[in-house]
């Protein structure tokens, strides 16, 4: 009908995944918010082209990590004293792009880091995670590392380039076991 206001399509509010951690974690890796494939699978970094698990294999020295069942991958991170979570707890977002995140509800990041007395650094997986973390933890006593996104949408860097940047920035906190 001419002149009638058009209703905008609405998206449902999405909730993220629970943190994966243990109290003696030395490194916390924070994403922004799980993508559609991760939410559907209820698994961190479930998209098959996401570089996260191959990068964790390099970081932990467990080359077969990406091929293992999800529960074993999480256990390997926990045993390596690596915690995992997201900076956004809930939001409205059609699709998987960080740029589409709306009405973001921040995670309870200050509460989690208060339970990590051995924490040495927070690695932010991409710019959105880094910006959100800066807002949630102003004046943080640990380095907040701004790492290239492992998302397949961040195609400007090859896996080799992402790996090199991740390992170089994390080397002072967590030397690569594979050399």
Backbone bond lengths (Angstrom), bond angles and torsions (degrees), N, CA, C in turn:
res aa  C-N    CA-C-N  psi(-1)  N-CA   C-N-CA  omega(-1)  CA-C   N-CA-C  phi
1 X - - - 1.443 - - 1.527 108.02 -
2 X 1.330 117.73 128.64 1.459 120.70 -178.76 1.520 110.89 -60.39
3 X 1.339 115.46 139.86 1.461 120.70 176.70 1.515 114.14 81.01
4 X 1.330 118.78 -10.26 1.468 119.98 -179.15 1.528 109.43 -79.61
5 X 1.299 115.01 144.19 1.470 120.03 178.54 1.525 108.93 -70.46
6 X 1.292 115.53 135.89 1.461 121.11 177.22 1.525 108.87 -89.52
7 X 1.292 116.84 129.22 1.465 119.93 176.56 1.522 108.63 -76.38
8 X 1.341 115.64 135.57 1.456 119.42 176.60 1.508 109.25 -75.20
9 X 1.334 117.43 143.61 1.450 118.51 176.26 1.527 109.26 -62.79
10 X 1.303 115.46 140.63 1.459 119.22 -178.90 1.514 109.74 -105.00
11 X 1.300 115.11 146.09 1.452 121.80 175.66 1.512 107.66 -112.57
12 X 1.302 116.00 149.28 1.451 120.43 178.59 1.521 110.06 -75.05
13 X 1.313 114.98 151.57 1.461 120.91 175.72 1.524 107.80 -73.66
14 X 1.320 116.37 131.65 1.454 122.99 -178.58 1.517 110.00 -106.48
15 X 1.315 116.80 144.27 1.464 122.05 175.01 1.516 108.63 -112.94
16 X 1.335 115.26 142.50 1.454 121.34 -177.87 1.521 112.79 -80.32
17 X 1.317 114.32 -165.91 1.463 122.54 -177.76 1.525 110.29 -99.27
18 X 1.303 115.87 159.53 1.466 121.53 179.01 1.532 109.93 -71.81
19 X 1.322 116.73 152.25 1.466 118.60 177.11 1.529 111.17 -68.34
20 X 1.318 114.74 152.61 1.461 122.60 175.73 1.523 105.13 -115.44
21 X 1.325 117.67 118.45 1.456 119.04 -174.61 1.517 111.22 -166.64
22 X 1.314 114.48 167.02 1.453 122.14 166.72 1.521 106.22 -141.58
23 X 1.320 118.83 157.24 1.464 120.93 -170.18 1.528 115.50 -59.34
24 X 1.322 118.92 -25.46 1.468 119.48 -178.49 1.528 113.23 -94.79
25 X 1.325 117.54 18.23 1.471 120.53 177.89 1.523 109.96 -60.91
26 X 1.332 115.35 136.53 1.467 121.41 178.87 1.526 112.44 -101.14
27 X 1.310 116.18 -22.48 1.459 121.70 -177.47 1.515 108.34 -130.84
28 X 1.327 115.92 131.68 1.459 122.01 174.40 1.519 107.32 -113.73
29 X 1.325 116.17 122.07 1.462 121.38 176.16 1.517 107.36 -101.72
30 X 1.329 114.97 122.92 1.462 121.20 -178.47 1.510 111.09 -115.32
31 X 1.319 115.03 126.17 1.451 120.67 169.45 1.521 108.17 -92.46
32 X 1.310 115.83 -174.94 1.464 120.28 176.72 1.528 108.87 -86.53
33 X 1.334 116.06 -67.06 1.463 123.11 179.92 1.527 106.55 -159.64
34 X 1.335 118.71 141.94 1.471 120.24 -177.23 1.526 112.35 -59.44
35 X 1.308 115.08 141.39 1.453 121.23 175.23 1.523 111.10 -73.60
36 X 1.316 115.81 174.14 1.463 121.08 -177.27 1.529 112.30 -58.31
37 X 1.331 117.76 -42.44 1.471 120.30 179.70 1.522 110.85 -64.33
38 X 1.321 117.42 -38.76 1.468 121.17 179.28 1.518 111.38 -68.14
39 X 1.331 116.62 -41.90 1.463 119.42 178.19 1.529 110.79 -64.86
40 X 1.328 116.49 -42.45 1.469 120.23 -179.63 1.528 111.06 -63.20
41 X 1.323 117.17 -37.77 1.469 121.34 -179.12 1.521 112.75 -88.96
42 X 1.337 117.02 -10.32 1.469 122.71 -173.59 1.530 109.85 54.99
43 X 1.345 115.09 45.10 1.461 122.40 -178.98 1.529 109.49 -141.12
44 X 1.322 115.71 135.91 1.451 119.55 174.10 1.528 110.29 -63.02
45 X 1.317 116.05 135.68 1.469 123.98 173.44 1.529 112.49 53.41
46 X 1.329 115.49 52.13 1.466 121.48 -176.69 1.531 113.60 -82.09
47 X 1.325 117.85 -18.60 1.471 119.03 -179.58 1.528 108.41 -61.83
48 X 1.327 118.19 128.23 1.467 120.63 -174.72 1.532 114.75 -61.48
49 X 1.331 117.36 -22.49 1.473 119.33 179.68 1.521 112.99 -96.42
50 X 1.341 117.82 0.91 1.453 119.23 177.36 1.526 108.37 -70.21
51 X 1.306 117.04 136.63 1.467 122.46 -176.18 1.525 113.47 -83.69
52 X 1.322 118.59 0.28 1.461 120.77 -173.67 1.528 113.25 -57.24
53 X 1.329 117.41 -53.49 1.468 119.04 -174.90 1.532 112.20 -67.64
54 X 1.333 120.17 -39.05 1.464 118.21 172.59 1.543 112.49 -60.96
55 X 1.331 117.24 -36.38 1.464 119.49 177.36 1.529 111.38 -68.47
56 X 1.329 116.97 -36.99 1.463 119.75 176.94 1.529 110.65 -67.22
57 X 1.322 116.83 -32.47 1.469 120.29 175.87 1.526 109.66 -62.00
58 X 1.332 116.85 -44.12 1.466 120.45 178.48 1.526 111.18 -66.51
59 X 1.323 116.37 -39.99 1.460 120.98 -177.58 1.521 112.29 -67.69
60 X 1.327 116.48 -37.51 1.470 120.27 -177.03 1.526 112.96 -95.01
61 X 1.338 117.23 -12.19 1.460 120.18 -176.94 1.511 113.47 78.29
62 X 1.339 117.19 13.28 1.468 122.23 179.84 1.527 108.36 -105.09
63 X 1.303 115.18 84.92 1.468 121.84 -171.74 1.527 112.46 -57.29
64 X 1.326 118.28 -33.17 1.468 121.08 -178.44 1.529 113.11 -82.95
65 X 1.316 118.52 4.54 1.464 121.80 -175.05 1.529 113.73 -53.03
66 X 1.347 121.02 -47.93 1.467 119.42 -177.86 1.526 114.33 -60.27
67 X 1.329 118.07 -26.18 1.467 121.47 -177.82 1.522 112.62 -85.48
68 X 1.304 117.73 -12.23 1.469 120.40 -177.99 1.528 111.61 -74.58
69 X 1.336 116.65 157.74 1.465 119.02 173.19 1.535 110.22 -58.95
70 X 1.316 115.80 152.00 1.465 122.06 -175.17 1.527 112.37 -53.14
71 X 1.311 118.06 -46.80 1.473 120.41 -178.40 1.530 110.99 -59.54
72 X 1.306 117.18 -36.52 1.469 120.49 178.56 1.529 111.34 -70.81
73 X 1.318 116.91 -34.97 1.473 119.79 177.01 1.525 110.23 -63.83
74 X 1.341 115.80 -44.84 1.463 119.39 178.52 1.525 110.77 -63.08
75 X 1.325 116.60 -42.59 1.461 120.53 179.28 1.528 110.98 -61.27
76 X 1.320 117.51 -38.96 1.465 121.11 178.33 1.524 110.84 -62.81
77 X 1.335 117.14 -40.31 1.464 119.78 177.08 1.519 110.97 -64.21
78 X 1.323 116.39 -47.08 1.465 120.90 -179.14 1.529 110.03 -59.49
79 X 1.327 116.51 -44.41 1.467 120.28 179.25 1.522 111.98 -65.45
80 X 1.324 117.05 -27.96 1.463 121.51 177.37 1.535 111.22 -84.83
81 X 1.315 116.89 5.55 1.470 123.75 178.90 1.531 111.83 64.09
82 X 1.334 113.99 39.38 1.458 122.22 176.06 1.521 108.33 -113.77
83 X 1.328 116.47 124.19 1.456 122.50 175.85 1.530 108.50 -98.52
84 X 1.329 115.73 158.43 1.464 121.26 -173.92 1.523 109.37 -142.81
85 X 1.331 115.02 132.58 1.457 119.57 176.20 1.513 109.15 -164.80
86 X 1.339 116.33 -170.55 1.458 122.72 178.17 1.514 110.26 -128.29
87 X 1.318 115.90 153.13 1.460 121.41 -179.84 1.527 112.02 -77.84
88 X 1.328 117.44 -22.86 1.466 122.15 179.47 1.529 108.27 -109.03
89 X 1.321 116.74 127.31 1.466 121.76 -179.45 1.526 112.08 -86.13
90 X 1.328 116.52 -35.53 1.465 121.20 -177.93 1.526 108.06 -155.90
91 X 1.321 115.26 153.69 1.461 119.56 179.79 1.521 109.58 -168.42
92 X 1.309 114.54 176.52 1.460 122.78 168.52 1.525 104.69 -108.43
93 X 1.322 115.88 126.51 1.463 118.65 179.89 1.518 109.92 -158.17
94 X 1.311 117.51 112.20 1.466 118.80 170.51 1.526 108.17 -75.58
95 X 1.294 117.25 133.77 1.461 120.69 -179.99 1.514 112.27 78.47
96 X 1.336 115.59 -150.86 1.460 120.47 -173.88 1.523 114.60 -126.07
97 X 1.320 118.23 -2.93 1.461 119.89 -175.36 1.529 111.54 -75.22
98 X 1.327 115.64 137.57 1.467 120.44 176.54 1.521 111.06 -59.94
99 X 1.318 117.05 -34.13 1.465 120.59 -178.95 1.530 112.47 -64.54
100 X 1.325 117.48 -16.87 1.467 121.28 179.85 1.530 112.57 -92.90
101 X 1.325 118.44 -1.50 1.468 121.43 179.84 1.522 109.33 -65.98
102 X 1.321 115.85 128.88 1.467 123.23 177.57 1.525 108.40 -132.78
103 X 1.319 115.33 155.18 1.461 122.14 176.77 1.531 110.82 49.83
104 X 1.329 115.69 49.56 1.468 121.00 -177.04 1.524 111.46 -70.82
105 X 1.311 114.73 131.48 1.467 121.85 172.68 1.532 106.22 -103.88
106 X 1.328 117.74 118.95 1.461 118.65 -177.31 1.524 112.41 -66.44
107 X 1.315 114.70 150.91 1.462 119.58 175.92 1.530 108.68 -72.49
108 X 1.306 115.72 168.83 1.468 122.07 178.25 1.528 108.97 -85.74
109 X 1.312 115.85 51.02 1.453 122.26 -176.00 1.529 112.92 -59.05
110 X 1.344 120.05 -45.09 1.470 118.65 178.47 1.535 112.83 -57.16
111 X 1.320 116.20 -37.14 1.460 119.86 179.14 1.531 111.60 -68.15
112 X 1.340 116.80 -39.51 1.463 119.27 178.98 1.525 110.94 -66.62
113 X 1.322 118.21 -48.94 1.468 118.99 -176.93 1.528 111.59 -64.58
114 X 1.314 117.83 -26.52 1.464 120.62 175.73 1.532 110.99 -65.44
115 X 1.321 116.91 -20.84 1.474 122.14 179.92 1.529 112.14 -97.16
116 X 1.346 116.10 8.66 1.470 121.58 -178.98 1.538 109.77 -120.28
117 X 1.325 118.16 74.93 1.475 119.80 -175.34 1.532 114.69 -65.37
118 X 1.321 118.59 -20.75 1.467 121.32 -179.52 1.530 112.50 -92.89
119 X 1.334 117.48 3.14 1.460 121.70 -175.90 1.526 111.15 -57.64
120 X 1.338 115.50 131.35 1.468 121.62 -179.23 1.519 112.23 -113.82
121 X 1.341 117.90 -22.72 1.468 120.44 -178.83 1.519 109.81 -166.37
122 X 1.321 114.75 156.97 1.456 122.50 173.23 1.521 107.15 -119.14
123 X 1.317 115.97 121.31 1.458 122.50 179.47 1.525 108.37 -100.48
124 X 1.309 116.03 117.99 1.459 121.48 -178.15 1.526 109.23 -95.93
125 X 1.318 115.39 119.73 1.459 122.73 -178.15 1.525 108.93 -82.74
126 X 1.323 116.20 84.61 1.461 121.39 178.27 1.517 112.99 102.84
127 X 1.339 114.37 165.99 1.465 121.37 -175.58 1.520 113.53 -66.15
128 X 1.321 118.37 -39.58 1.464 120.15 -179.05 1.518 110.20 -63.52
129 X 1.312 117.61 -44.85 1.464 120.56 177.77 1.524 110.56 -61.10
130 X 1.321 116.63 -40.35 1.460 121.02 -179.58 1.533 111.23 -64.21
131 X 1.326 117.01 -46.89 1.475 120.31 179.06 1.526 111.08 -62.40
132 X 1.327 116.43 -45.26 1.472 120.13 -179.91 1.531 110.94 -62.33
133 X 1.330 116.65 -40.91 1.460 120.76 -178.53 1.518 110.74 -67.28
134 X 1.312 117.81 -40.33 1.464 120.35 176.16 1.523 110.92 -58.51
135 X 1.336 116.80 -39.83 1.464 120.62 -180.00 1.532 111.26 -70.20
136 X 1.333 116.94 -35.97 1.465 120.84 -177.69 1.524 113.13 -78.94
137 X 1.330 116.44 -27.96 1.467 120.77 -175.36 1.534 111.10 -130.01
138 X 1.344 117.82 61.07 1.464 117.91 179.61 1.528 109.67 -63.82
139 X 1.315 116.16 136.74 1.455 120.20 179.85 1.514 114.14 69.51
140 X 1.324 117.31 26.43 1.468 121.24 -178.85 1.528 110.52 -56.20
141 X 1.340 116.96 140.42 1.466 119.86 -179.99 1.531 114.00 -79.43
142 X 1.323 117.82 -2.52 1.473 121.40 179.68 1.509 108.27 -111.03
143 X 1.310 116.25 156.31 1.469 118.41 172.95 1.536 110.28 -62.67
144 X 1.319 115.79 135.08 1.465 122.27 172.30 1.527 105.53 -105.05
145 X 1.307 115.58 104.78 1.456 121.24 -174.57 1.525 110.70 -89.64
146 X 1.306 116.14 130.82 1.473 122.85 179.49 1.524 107.47 -98.36
147 X 1.328 116.16 100.71 1.462 122.10 -175.81 1.528 110.70 -104.24
148 X 1.331 117.30 152.69 1.463 118.33 177.95 1.522 110.76 -64.64
149 X 1.303 115.23 141.58 1.461 121.15 -179.56 1.525 111.19 -60.60
150 X 1.326 115.10 139.58 1.465 120.45 176.10 1.527 111.84 -84.20
151 X 1.310 117.07 -4.23 1.466 121.97 -177.60 1.523 112.00 -61.83
152 X 1.340 116.70 143.92 1.462 118.84 174.25 1.526 112.01 -65.14
153 X 1.333 117.81 -18.85 1.465 120.68 176.63 1.528 111.07 -69.55
154 X 1.316 117.20 -21.61 1.472 122.14 177.78 1.528 107.66 -91.69
155 X 1.312 114.71 71.70 1.466 120.97 -172.54 1.522 112.89 -88.77
156 X 1.322 118.57 2.70 1.454 121.08 -179.73 1.518 113.67 -69.99
157 X 1.320 116.72 -16.27 1.460 121.55 178.25 1.520 109.58 -122.33
158 X 1.310 116.22 141.27 1.458 120.63 175.60 1.530 109.51 -74.91
159 X 1.314 116.20 166.32 1.467 120.52 175.26 1.525 109.98 -58.40
160 X 1.317 117.55 -40.97 1.466 120.97 179.52 1.526 111.10 -61.97
161 X 1.333 116.91 -41.57 1.468 120.23 178.66 1.524 111.30 -67.49
162 X 1.334 116.94 -42.54 1.465 120.30 177.27 1.525 109.89 -60.83
163 X 1.328 115.82 -45.17 1.469 120.98 -179.80 1.524 110.39 -58.92
164 X 1.315 117.03 -46.56 1.466 121.33 -179.21 1.528 110.88 -60.89
165 X 1.326 117.20 -43.66 1.468 120.13 -179.40 1.524 111.79 -68.70
166 X 1.325 117.24 -42.75 1.461 120.29 179.05 1.531 110.19 -61.67
167 X 1.323 116.49 -49.64 1.462 119.53 -176.65 1.529 111.78 -66.52
168 X 1.326 117.44 -37.59 1.464 120.16 179.20 1.528 111.39 -64.92
169 X 1.330 116.98 -44.58 1.464 119.55 -178.62 1.523 112.31 -71.22
170 X 1.321 116.47 -31.36 1.465 119.52 -178.56 1.522 113.26 -87.95
171 X 1.328 118.09 -11.51 1.470 121.14 -176.88 1.533 114.14 -54.32
172 X 1.340 120.19 -41.46 1.463 118.19 179.65 1.541 113.29 -66.02
173 X 1.315 116.51 -25.20 1.463 121.37 -178.55 1.527 110.67 -95.10
174 X 1.316 115.01 -39.89 1.448 121.24 -172.37 1.520 109.50 -145.42
175 X 1.332 117.66 86.97 1.476 119.07 179.79 1.523 110.93 -57.59
176 X 1.312 115.26 140.43 1.465 121.31 -179.70 1.525 109.68 -64.78
177 X 1.336 118.42 124.36 1.452 120.62 -179.15 1.518 114.06 -66.74
178 X 1.335 117.31 -19.90 1.455 119.93 -178.08 1.527 111.89 -92.12
179 X 1.314 117.04 14.92 1.453 119.18 176.56 1.441 110.65 113.71
